[in-house]
Amino acid sequence: MKTTLIALGLLAGAAHAQPAATLVPGQSEIVFTSTQMGVPVEGRFRKFDAKIALDPKQPASGTVSFTIDASSATLGIAETDAELVKPNWFDTAKVAQATFKSSGIKGLGGGRFQVAGTLSIKGSAQAIVVPVMVAQNGAVSVATGSFTIKRLAYKIGEAEWADTSLVANDVTVRFKLALTGVPPL
């Protein structure tokens, strides 16, 4: 009897389980733009992974999580990239990864979603809400969006770099995630 109840519970859970999507890394990107002395500076993370379980018709029970290798941050200049891993910036010797974990997904219709969750960078965690647009073309879904963070809330750019007249506090993060395995919108 107990085995039957467990099996029924597992089947009921499986009926509500969200389909897992697979990230297509070569078609995906995470880009960040900051302003240094009034000039926009674009960088990117070269290594990241995402775990996404989403049925667009039942988004509330979906989940999204990201792991970003902070040492993969690049501005395209070797000397600057060498600085990004140091304690004043990402301090990758102490905290190698930035993470995002969703706490809720809200469908807004037309392939639009709001994903609430916690973004952790350099040991500091902040609640954020990320607008996401999903477009589908055959077997590939592309999730895009952008959001702005306050870099100093995450202790990015400390000491002399905390001066926001040198490097602005606002950093815009844009992403494009190519995914397979997302059910039709």
Residue frames as qw, qx, qy, qz and C-alpha x, y, z in Angstrom:
[[0.000, 0.886, 0.463, 0.000, 0.00, 0.00, 0.00],
 [0.307, -0.801, 0.100, 0.505, 2.77, 2.43, 0.96],
 [0.412, -0.147, 0.603, 0.668, 4.64, 1.70, -2.32],
 [0.224, 0.614, 0.669, 0.354, 1.45, 2.38, -4.30],
 [0.114, -0.939, -0.261, 0.193, 0.96, 5.75, -2.58],
 [0.376, -0.602, 0.339, 0.617, 4.56, 6.74, -3.27],
 [0.372, 0.147, 0.697, 0.595, 4.22, 5.72, -6.93],
 [0.109, 0.801, 0.564, 0.168, 0.97, 7.71, -7.25],
 [0.250, -0.882, -0.039, 0.398, 2.65, 10.72, -5.63],
 [0.406, -0.351, 0.512, 0.670, 5.56, 10.50, -8.07],
 [0.289, 0.429, 0.711, 0.476, 3.19, 10.24, -11.04],
 [0.028, -0.911, -0.408, 0.054, 1.18, 13.22, -9.83],
 [0.326, -0.753, 0.190, 0.539, 4.39, 15.22, -9.41],
 [0.419, -0.062, 0.642, 0.639, 5.58, 14.19, -12.86],
 [0.240, 0.697, 0.631, 0.243, 2.32, 15.43, -14.36],
 [0.079, -0.983, -0.143, 0.089, 3.13, 18.94, -13.03],
 [0.629, -0.396, 0.277, 0.609, 6.86, 18.81, -13.72],
 [0.305, 0.860, -0.117, -0.393, 8.16, 21.48, -16.03],
 [0.887, 0.384, 0.056, 0.251, 10.01, 20.43, -19.20],
 [0.529, -0.616, 0.228, 0.537, 13.76, 21.03, -18.96],
 [0.530, 0.845, -0.063, -0.029, 15.27, 23.23, -21.63],
 [0.818, -0.140, 0.166, 0.533, 18.82, 22.81, -22.90],
 [0.023, -0.887, 0.146, 0.438, 21.07, 25.84, -23.40],
 [0.793, 0.470, 0.149, 0.357, 22.78, 26.15, -26.80],
 [0.491, -0.653, 0.022, 0.576, 26.00, 27.92, -25.67],
 [0.444, 0.005, 0.438, 0.782, 27.31, 28.84, -29.14],
 [0.007, 0.580, 0.511, 0.634, 24.14, 30.82, -29.86],
 [0.447, -0.808, -0.381, 0.031, 23.84, 32.42, -26.41],
 [0.426, 0.367, -0.242, 0.790, 25.45, 35.43, -24.77],
 [0.395, -0.817, -0.356, 0.223, 25.51, 37.54, -21.62],
 [0.422, 0.464, 0.014, 0.779, 26.74, 41.10, -22.21],
 [0.338, -0.761, -0.382, 0.401, 27.18, 43.94, -19.73],
 [0.338, 0.636, 0.113, 0.684, 27.55, 47.67, -20.41],
 [0.430, -0.676, -0.295, 0.520, 28.97, 50.16, -17.96],
 [0.287, 0.907, 0.060, 0.302, 29.90, 53.78, -18.43],
 [0.702, -0.348, -0.064, 0.618, 33.49, 54.83, -17.73],
 [0.205, -0.412, 0.071, 0.885, 34.14, 58.58, -17.66],
 [0.442, 0.535, 0.096, -0.713, 30.99, 59.12, -19.74],
 [0.412, 0.403, -0.673, -0.464, 31.85, 56.50, -22.38],
 [0.926, -0.072, 0.133, -0.347, 29.88, 53.23, -22.68],
 [0.053, 0.501, -0.863, -0.042, 32.11, 50.16, -22.24],
 [0.900, 0.007, -0.111, -0.421, 30.77, 46.76, -23.27],
 [0.087, -0.429, 0.894, -0.096, 31.96, 43.46, -21.86],
 [0.830, -0.021, -0.349, -0.434, 30.74, 39.89, -21.81],
 [0.621, -0.387, 0.659, -0.175, 30.92, 36.67, -19.90],
 [0.416, 0.416, -0.723, -0.362, 32.41, 33.89, -22.00],
 [0.341, -0.026, -0.938, 0.063, 31.40, 31.00, -19.70],
 [0.462, -0.088, 0.395, -0.789, 27.98, 30.44, -18.18],
 [0.162, -0.165, -0.958, -0.169, 25.34, 27.78, -17.81],
 [0.486, -0.112, 0.116, -0.859, 21.60, 27.91, -17.35],
 [0.020, -0.207, -0.976, 0.058, 19.11, 25.41, -16.02],
 [0.396, 0.066, -0.014, -0.916, 15.61, 26.26, -17.18],
 [0.061, 0.309, 0.949, 0.007, 12.42, 24.33, -16.65],
 [0.255, 0.326, 0.122, -0.902, 9.51, 26.10, -18.27],
 [0.221, 0.491, 0.803, 0.254, 6.16, 25.36, -19.78],
 [0.036, 0.112, 0.109, 0.987, 5.14, 28.73, -21.27],
 [0.456, -0.455, -0.505, -0.574, 1.48, 27.83, -20.67],
 [0.717, -0.639, -0.278, -0.007, 2.15, 27.24, -16.94],
 [0.434, 0.616, -0.354, 0.554, 5.06, 29.57, -16.12],
 [0.471, -0.724, 0.219, -0.454, 4.33, 29.94, -12.40],
 [0.908, -0.349, 0.232, -0.006, 5.73, 26.49, -11.65],
 [0.770, 0.529, -0.164, 0.317, 8.85, 26.98, -13.79],
 [0.611, -0.696, 0.122, 0.357, 12.40, 27.58, -12.55],
 [0.568, 0.749, -0.163, 0.301, 15.44, 29.40, -13.88],
 [0.624, -0.705, 0.182, 0.282, 18.97, 29.28, -12.52],
 [0.573, 0.759, -0.227, 0.210, 22.25, 30.60, -13.88],
 [0.726, -0.527, 0.161, 0.412, 25.85, 30.05, -13.00],
 [0.460, 0.866, -0.115, 0.157, 28.33, 32.50, -14.47],
 [0.804, -0.128, -0.077, 0.576, 32.08, 31.99, -14.31],
 [0.098, -0.969, -0.066, 0.215, 33.12, 35.45, -13.09],
 [0.463, -0.516, 0.466, 0.549, 36.69, 34.92, -14.29],
 [0.491, 0.340, 0.651, 0.467, 35.34, 34.71, -17.85],
 [0.124, 0.921, 0.247, -0.275, 34.42, 38.41, -17.83],
 [0.572, 0.012, 0.330, 0.751, 36.11, 40.25, -20.67],
 [0.179, 0.847, 0.119, -0.487, 36.23, 43.78, -21.99],
 [0.784, 0.589, 0.111, 0.163, 38.45, 42.63, -24.85],
 [0.226, 0.820, -0.415, 0.323, 41.66, 44.19, -23.48],
 [0.779, -0.007, -0.570, 0.259, 44.08, 41.77, -21.81],
 [0.230, 0.212, -0.492, 0.813, 45.32, 44.27, -19.19],
 [0.483, -0.254, 0.105, -0.831, 41.78, 45.23, -18.18],
 [0.854, -0.132, -0.417, -0.281, 40.61, 41.62, -18.14],
 [0.596, 0.090, -0.636, 0.481, 43.47, 40.79, -15.75],
 [0.082, -0.215, 0.394, -0.890, 42.14, 43.48, -13.37],
 [0.645, -0.251, -0.250, -0.677, 38.55, 42.18, -13.44],
 [0.802, -0.170, -0.572, 0.026, 39.45, 39.02, -11.49],
 [0.339, 0.211, -0.538, 0.742, 41.17, 40.97, -8.68],
 [0.198, -0.426, -0.739, 0.484, 39.61, 41.80, -5.26],
 [0.107, 0.329, 0.122, -0.930, 38.45, 45.31, -6.23],
 [0.480, 0.143, -0.444, -0.743, 36.32, 43.91, -9.03],
 [0.825, -0.109, -0.375, -0.408, 35.01, 40.29, -9.13],
 [0.342, -0.550, 0.691, -0.321, 37.51, 38.79, -6.63],
 [0.854, 0.149, -0.373, -0.331, 37.31, 35.41, -8.33],
 [0.353, 0.294, -0.819, 0.343, 39.86, 33.86, -5.95],
 [0.218, -0.007, 0.695, -0.685, 37.21, 34.16, -3.21],
 [0.592, 0.427, 0.504, -0.462, 33.95, 33.96, -5.19],
 [0.284, -0.143, 0.747, 0.584, 34.42, 32.23, -8.53],
 [0.040, 0.409, 0.796, 0.444, 30.80, 32.37, -9.69],
 [0.338, 0.048, 0.145, -0.929, 27.89, 34.73, -9.94],
 [0.020, 0.265, 0.962, 0.066, 24.48, 33.05, -9.68],
 [0.448, -0.066, -0.040, -0.891, 20.82, 33.74, -10.29],
 [0.043, -0.214, -0.973, 0.076, 18.01, 31.62, -8.89],
 [0.322, -0.365, -0.366, -0.793, 14.38, 32.35, -9.68],
 [0.137, 0.116, 0.761, -0.624, 11.71, 32.62, -7.01],
 [0.462, 0.553, 0.584, -0.375, 8.80, 33.08, -9.41],
 [0.149, 0.002, 0.612, 0.776, 7.88, 33.38, -13.08],
 [0.367, 0.569, 0.464, -0.572, 4.89, 35.35, -14.27],
 [0.377, 0.317, 0.674, 0.551, 3.49, 35.05, -17.79],
 [0.103, 0.506, 0.129, -0.847, 2.45, 38.33, -19.37],
 [0.672, 0.596, 0.407, -0.165, 1.21, 36.94, -22.70],
 [0.551, 0.826, -0.112, -0.035, 2.68, 37.14, -26.18],
 [0.835, 0.244, -0.275, 0.410, 5.89, 35.37, -25.16],
 [0.050, 0.661, -0.342, 0.666, 6.62, 37.92, -22.42],
 [0.755, -0.419, -0.482, 0.150, 7.51, 36.90, -18.86],
 [0.161, -0.813, 0.363, -0.426, 8.73, 38.44, -15.61],
 [0.829, -0.056, -0.499, 0.246, 11.27, 36.35, -13.75],
 [0.368, -0.831, 0.242, -0.340, 11.82, 37.30, -10.11],
 [0.925, -0.071, -0.275, 0.251, 14.77, 35.93, -8.21],
 [0.498, -0.816, 0.183, 0.228, 18.04, 36.53, -6.41],
 [0.665, 0.646, -0.228, 0.297, 21.22, 37.62, -8.16],
 [0.698, -0.662, 0.149, 0.231, 24.41, 36.90, -6.20],
 [0.628, 0.647, -0.190, 0.389, 27.71, 38.44, -7.23],
 [0.334, 0.477, -0.503, 0.639, 30.88, 38.54, -5.16],
 [0.293, -0.189, -0.797, 0.492, 29.01, 37.30, -2.09],
 [0.237, 0.221, 0.281, -0.903, 26.30, 39.98, -2.21],
 [0.095, 0.382, 0.891, 0.227, 22.74, 38.93, -3.01],
 [0.240, 0.235, 0.093, -0.937, 19.98, 41.23, -4.31],
 [0.468, 0.479, 0.729, -0.142, 16.39, 40.53, -5.33],
 [0.083, 0.318, -0.400, -0.856, 15.70, 41.48, -8.96],
 [0.653, 0.486, 0.521, -0.258, 12.90, 41.16, -11.50],
 [0.200, -0.310, 0.641, 0.673, 13.97, 40.44, -15.06],
 [0.676, 0.504, 0.128, -0.523, 11.71, 41.03, -18.08],
 [0.360, -0.204, 0.836, 0.362, 12.13, 38.22, -20.62],
 [0.663, 0.465, -0.098, -0.578, 10.84, 37.83, -24.17],
 [0.535, -0.125, 0.819, 0.166, 10.73, 34.35, -25.70],
 [0.596, 0.523, -0.254, -0.554, 10.54, 33.85, -29.47],
 [0.727, -0.081, 0.680, 0.042, 10.36, 30.47, -31.11],
 [0.507, 0.599, -0.433, -0.443, 11.65, 29.34, -34.48],
 [0.754, 0.184, -0.623, -0.095, 11.24, 25.62, -35.00],
 [0.815, -0.297, -0.456, 0.199, 12.99, 23.63, -32.28],
 [0.468, 0.026, -0.309, 0.827, 14.93, 26.63, -30.95],
 [0.225, -0.905, -0.358, -0.053, 13.53, 29.18, -28.52],
 [0.446, 0.311, -0.204, 0.814, 15.41, 32.40, -27.90],
 [0.395, -0.806, -0.402, 0.179, 14.96, 34.19, -24.57],
 [0.401, 0.403, -0.063, 0.820, 16.13, 37.80, -24.54],
 [0.367, -0.868, -0.332, -0.040, 16.04, 40.57, -22.00],
 [0.408, 0.407, -0.316, 0.754, 17.94, 43.18, -20.09],
 [0.520, -0.793, -0.316, 0.025, 18.07, 44.63, -16.61],
 [0.235, 0.724, -0.321, 0.564, 20.16, 47.17, -14.73],
 [0.748, -0.462, -0.379, 0.289, 22.05, 46.57, -11.51],
 [0.153, -0.942, 0.243, -0.174, 23.88, 48.90, -9.14],
 [0.740, 0.346, -0.507, 0.275, 27.45, 47.59, -9.22],
 [0.017, 0.491, -0.577, 0.652, 28.31, 48.98, -5.78],
 [0.786, -0.284, 0.173, -0.521, 25.48, 46.94, -4.21],
 [0.993, 0.071, -0.087, 0.043, 27.52, 43.90, -5.28],
 [0.532, -0.716, 0.317, 0.322, 30.89, 45.44, -4.25],
 [0.753, 0.358, 0.324, 0.447, 32.08, 45.54, -7.87],
 [0.349, 0.655, 0.005, 0.670, 34.68, 48.26, -8.34],
 [0.579, -0.755, -0.243, 0.187, 35.82, 48.97, -4.81],
 [0.556, -0.382, 0.039, 0.737, 38.48, 51.32, -3.41],
 [0.048, -0.389, 0.207, 0.897, 39.34, 54.06, -5.94],
 [0.091, -0.154, -0.772, -0.610, 36.87, 52.52, -8.42],
 [0.053, -0.577, -0.764, 0.284, 33.92, 53.21, -6.09],
 [0.043, 0.466, -0.003, -0.884, 33.94, 56.80, -7.41],
 [0.524, 0.536, 0.661, -0.019, 30.89, 56.84, -9.68],
 [0.273, 0.869, -0.120, -0.395, 32.26, 59.81, -11.65],
 [0.082, -0.499, 0.794, 0.337, 34.92, 57.39, -12.98],
 [0.176, -0.098, -0.937, -0.284, 32.71, 54.30, -13.44],
 [0.524, -0.273, -0.094, -0.801, 28.94, 54.79, -13.24],
 [0.419, -0.156, 0.770, -0.455, 27.06, 52.76, -10.65],
 [0.800, 0.323, 0.243, -0.443, 24.49, 51.49, -13.18],
 [0.094, -0.312, 0.866, 0.379, 25.47, 48.45, -15.24],
 [0.769, 0.258, -0.003, -0.585, 23.07, 47.12, -17.86],
 [0.352, -0.194, 0.909, 0.112, 23.06, 43.37, -18.41],
 [0.698, 0.350, -0.183, -0.597, 21.64, 41.99, -21.67],
 [0.438, -0.198, 0.876, 0.039, 21.21, 38.34, -22.51],
 [0.717, 0.307, -0.339, -0.526, 20.25, 36.15, -25.41],
 [0.442, -0.252, 0.849, -0.142, 19.74, 32.50, -24.57],
 [0.612, 0.204, -0.577, -0.500, 19.15, 29.95, -27.30],
 [0.488, -0.178, 0.750, -0.409, 17.26, 26.97, -25.86],
 [0.480, 0.003, -0.760, -0.438, 15.95, 23.67, -27.09],
 [0.305, -0.233, -0.899, 0.213, 13.18, 21.74, -25.38],
 [0.196, 0.205, 0.362, -0.888, 10.84, 24.64, -24.58],
 [0.301, 0.493, 0.816, 0.015, 7.21, 23.71, -25.36],
 [0.162, 0.510, 0.442, 0.720, 5.26, 25.93, -27.80],
 [0.055, 0.033, 0.290, -0.955, 4.11, 29.32, -26.63]]
